[in-house]
Amino acid sequence: MIKEENGVWRSWNDNLVYNYKNLYKITTEEELQDVISKTDKIRFFGTKQSSADIAAGVDSLIDISEFNNILGYNDAERTITVQSGMILGDMLEAIEAKGWCIPCLPDINTITIGGALATGTHGTSGKMLCEYMTSCRLVLADGSIKEVKASDALMDAVRVSLGVLGVMSTITFACEPIYTLHIKEGPEDDSEWLPKIKERLKKHDFLRILWLPHTDKGYVITGDKIDPNTEVKEDLGPKYLKHRRSASKILYKYTHVFPWITAIANKLLYKGFFSSTKEHKGSLYQATVTKSRGSTLELAEWTIALDKFPTVFNELKTEINKWSNKSFIHIPMDVRFVYKDNSWLSYAYKADTVTMGCVSRNAATADTYEAFKSIEKIFLKHGGKPHWGKRFMAKDQELGKVYDKWEDFKSLRNTLDPTNKLLNPYLTQLFNKN
Ligand SMILES: Cc1cc2nc3c(=O)[nH]c(=O)nc-3n(C[C@H](O)[C@H](O)[C@H](O)COP(=O)(O)OP(=O)(O)OC[C@H]3O[C@@H](n4cnc5c(N)ncnc54)[C@H](O)[C@@H]3O)c2cc1C
């Protein structure tokens, strides 16, 4: 284990910066146990890509990203067991080589498995990533190990637990046979895609809508399972489409000073990058997950029961189209779908759910991005839940109203970590432990 002293911790987009006294780079479960048991206050991190202030902010930190091996496969049960610091993309490449997949993936492959699970990472048209976890070894605040299996009552609390019940050490995932998707993409008016959501969720294996605020358009992406040998005439559109993110960055450069420029920029971005159709095929991972991003950004994301989404969407659209407010929103707002589960802090606890992202391409000026405040206000009003890894202001009082199991989770956390060893200042406020 390598130990570094008195350094500076920075999140990937530099929005969170903390001094630390001790940084432990662990590579084994024993080292993880040892450090946790001997430290009074500690947090741990993966690739630091969360916008929420949940990964650092205390004197002692554990970098888990070098605890990243595949421990084994069970071919009969189609499972893989990995160390929690493994990068998601590396695990996905490994299971694809076995002819397997996890059928619901986020649009990022550079995050760690532990970070992804802790924050309730999800994809679209399926269950949350954590629902594919069949067991894990959890290092508790006292350094002991608790093995949690899918059949244990504790699993519903552990699946999404922000790293406050313990640190996930090794994790086993259930995989499914790999499949090929025929992807079709194209723009649609809001009046067309919004009423078709339920019908499309039944019809397609994959559905994602990139909503383009201030244009009245969405960019609809559908995917249907096909035989891998089916011929699909690949049409990825003009070559310049790959410059969309760089073009956005330039067009949005001064939107923190003149927010209204966003409305004009969005219309240009729609015309340049979202007005044509595309068609291609590939595995869920190869065809739908972004593999590289040229620059950083800042994210919020809110979730709401599927049945309430049209109301919330229309209210949000009306609000941000008022020129009197400054909530101009960068492209795109990512609309995705998560099917119901039983995990206590899941966005989809007992209800099929829609998630709606909100991005600022100017990470450094995110504090002044009014859109984050408007989306939070409207979603909270309707009982929406924030993404745990992204930016939001809500704390204990508000979260208690939207999570049925919030108090149960808090009391379990109190039992497992009675000295609040695993809370940083942000998490202390979140759980009202001041
Ligand atoms: C560009 C981008 C795209 C994204 N796309 C999606 C998406 O499509 N869907 C989605 O749902 N989210 C998405 N996210 C959010 C992302 O999945 C989460 O923020 C995730 O937590 C980042 O992983 P990380 O390794 O960087 O974790 P970190 O930010 O380093 O840590 C996050 C949290 O996990 C805890 N943690 C880390 N390791 C462990 C462990 N082993 N055991 C317990 N707790 C642990 C940390 O203490 C911290 O509280 C995206 C984020 C970005 C920046």
The ligand as a Gaussian input file, in Angstrom:
#p B3LYP/6-31G(d) Opt

LIG

0 1
 C      -19.764000      12.439000     -17.764000
 C      -20.559000      11.671000     -16.766000
 C      -21.541000      10.806000     -17.205000
 C      -22.315000      10.114000     -16.260000
 N      -23.291000       9.269000     -16.724000
 C      -24.101000       8.665000     -15.838000
 C      -25.172000       7.827000     -16.288000
 O      -25.337000       7.625000     -17.476000
 N      -25.987000       7.289000     -15.344000
 C      -25.819000       7.524000     -14.025000
 O      -26.611000       7.041000     -13.217000
 N      -24.775000       8.264000     -13.563000
 C      -23.937000       8.832000     -14.439000
 N      -22.893000       9.598000     -13.973000
 C      -22.650000       9.670000     -12.527000
 C      -21.582000       8.651000     -12.108000
 O      -21.983000       7.347000     -12.473000
 C      -21.383000       8.689000     -10.579000
 O      -21.065000       9.984000     -10.177000
 C      -20.311000       7.687000     -10.103000
 O      -20.343000       7.657000      -8.705000
 C      -18.907000       8.079000     -10.521000
 O      -18.026000       7.021000     -10.166000
 P      -16.601000       7.319000      -9.539000
 O      -15.798000       6.098000      -9.636000
 O      -16.053000       8.555000     -10.150000
 O      -17.028000       7.581000      -8.031000
 P      -16.511000       8.722000      -7.037000
 O      -17.088000      10.017000      -7.513000
 O      -15.059000       8.643000      -6.872000
 O      -17.256000       8.285000      -5.707000
 C      -18.654000       8.369000      -5.616000
 C      -19.127000       7.853000      -4.259000
 O      -18.942000       6.453000      -4.194000
 C      -18.275000       6.121000      -2.985000
 N      -17.503000       4.930000      -3.255000
 C      -16.472000       4.787000      -4.115000
 N      -16.031000       3.521000      -4.078000
 C      -16.796000       2.868000      -3.196000
 C      -16.830000       1.538000      -2.718000
 N      -15.966000       0.620000      -3.144000
 N      -17.757000       1.193000      -1.790000
 C      -18.646000       2.115000      -1.338000
 N      -18.659000       3.387000      -1.752000
 C      -17.741000       3.750000      -2.677000
 C      -17.431000       7.345000      -2.684000
 O      -17.070000       7.417000      -1.318000
 C      -18.388000       8.443000      -3.065000
 O      -19.281000       8.665000      -2.014000
 C      -22.097000      10.277000     -14.871000
 C      -21.078000      11.142000     -14.442000
 C      -20.312000      11.823000     -15.378000
 C      -19.236000      12.731000     -14.896000

